[in-house]
């Protein structure tokens, strides 16, 4: 399964890149990076995708286990989907330490975002007594790791569902509609889509947006890193991100 896609920006707490920000010359402000997805990437997972967003590369897998989290009531008809996320040690320009004993607040935030985003596209009652775990492992980071994880996670979930149906472990396809994610920001006073790290690290405003295929909002988070910004700029950020997500969703439809 080979696909062309795109997404956006992240800050890395593990290392600092000392690159001067430059005017975007390789693509337009509203243009996505070149993105590629390679499906069935690993042997054992129910679903696995290598997601490449520019120079960002994430291996995303979907694993399936019988049973539900202990906090769910026994008579709850729903199954569950959860997510884990990790930056591998050499994924940034300085080595990140593995989070063996305690995960950082950033990692917790991203894991929850991935899980929320993918649960939003599922009818959990159609995966009774099953738990699907999405694992996103960043092997190379250049912005947009969380949004790459969501898009790759959706495709890995699709692979897992296909196998579950084939094996008779579920009766119906639980996926309601596709989900895609992207980030955008204001850099040097300009609204830009799909930021690389050198742009994201200098952004005055950065945002992460997650939408469903029908345009419903799962996440629209924007943060001013310096001076506050105007409402019209917020709307411009949302609209350029929505346009990018529509292009991603359209490419999902071609698979």
Secondary structure, 3 states (H helix, E strand, C coil): CEEEECCCCCCCCCCCCCCCCCCCCCCCCCCCCCEEEEECCCCCCCEEEEEEECCEEEEEEEEEEECCCCCCCCCCCCCEEEEEEEECCCCCCCCCCCCCCCCCHHHHHHHHHHHHHHHCCECHHHHCCEEEEEEEEEEECCCCHHHHHHHHHHHHHHHHHHHHHHCCCCCCCCECCCEEEEEEEEECCEEEECCCHHHHCCCCEEEEEEEECCCCEEEEEEEECCCCCCHHHHHHHHHHHHHHHHHHHHHHCCC
